[in-house]
Amino acid sequence: MDDEKKIHLKVDENITLREVLEKIEEIQQENPDREVFFDGDEQAICSIPRRAPRK
């Protein structure tokens, strides 16, 4: 999965939780084909490609 993960924004201690959530929403709207999330290990907003649901 790591080869498919894209880091959009590194987060530091100066950004608020509200700003992180707003940025996640913005990135999700710009990338509807990707699942956007906060990665605590990377301290960054990241995304991975969406996968088709299994049947």
C-alpha positions as CSV (number, residue, x, y, z in Angstrom):
1,M,0.0,0.0,0.0
2,D,2.8,2.5,0.7
3,D,3.7,2.7,-3.0
4,E,0.1,4.0,-3.6
5,K,0.1,6.4,-0.6
6,K,0.5,10.1,-1.5
7,I,1.4,12.7,1.1
8,H,-0.5,15.9,0.4
9,L,0.5,18.1,3.5
10,K,2.8,17.7,6.4
11,V,1.2,18.9,9.6
12,D,3.0,20.7,12.4
13,E,2.0,21.9,15.8
14,N,0.8,25.3,14.5
15,I,-2.2,23.9,12.6
16,T,-5.5,23.4,14.5
17,L,-7.6,20.3,14.3
18,R,-10.3,22.3,12.5
19,E,-7.8,23.3,9.9
20,V,-6.7,19.7,9.4
21,L,-10.3,18.6,8.9
22,E,-11.0,21.4,6.5
23,K,-7.9,20.6,4.5
24,I,-8.9,16.9,4.4
25,E,-12.3,17.9,3.0
26,E,-10.7,20.2,0.4
27,I,-8.2,17.5,-0.7
28,Q,-11.0,14.9,-0.9
29,Q,-13.1,17.2,-3.1
30,E,-10.1,17.8,-5.4
31,N,-9.4,14.0,-5.5
32,P,-12.7,12.1,-5.5
33,D,-10.9,8.9,-6.7
34,R,-8.8,8.8,-3.5
35,E,-9.5,8.1,0.1
36,V,-8.0,11.0,2.2
37,F,-7.0,10.6,5.8
38,F,-4.7,11.8,8.5
39,D,-1.7,9.5,9.0
40,G,-0.4,9.9,12.6
41,D,2.9,8.1,11.9
42,E,3.7,10.5,9.0
43,Q,2.1,13.5,10.8
44,A,0.6,14.3,7.4
45,I,-2.6,14.3,5.4
46,C,-2.3,11.4,2.9
47,S,-4.5,9.6,0.4
48,I,-4.7,6.2,-1.2
49,P,-6.6,5.2,-4.3
50,R,-10.2,4.1,-3.7
51,R,-10.9,0.5,-4.4
52,A,-14.0,-1.0,-5.9
53,P,-16.1,-2.8,-3.2
54,R,-15.8,-6.5,-3.1
55,K,-18.8,-8.6,-4.0
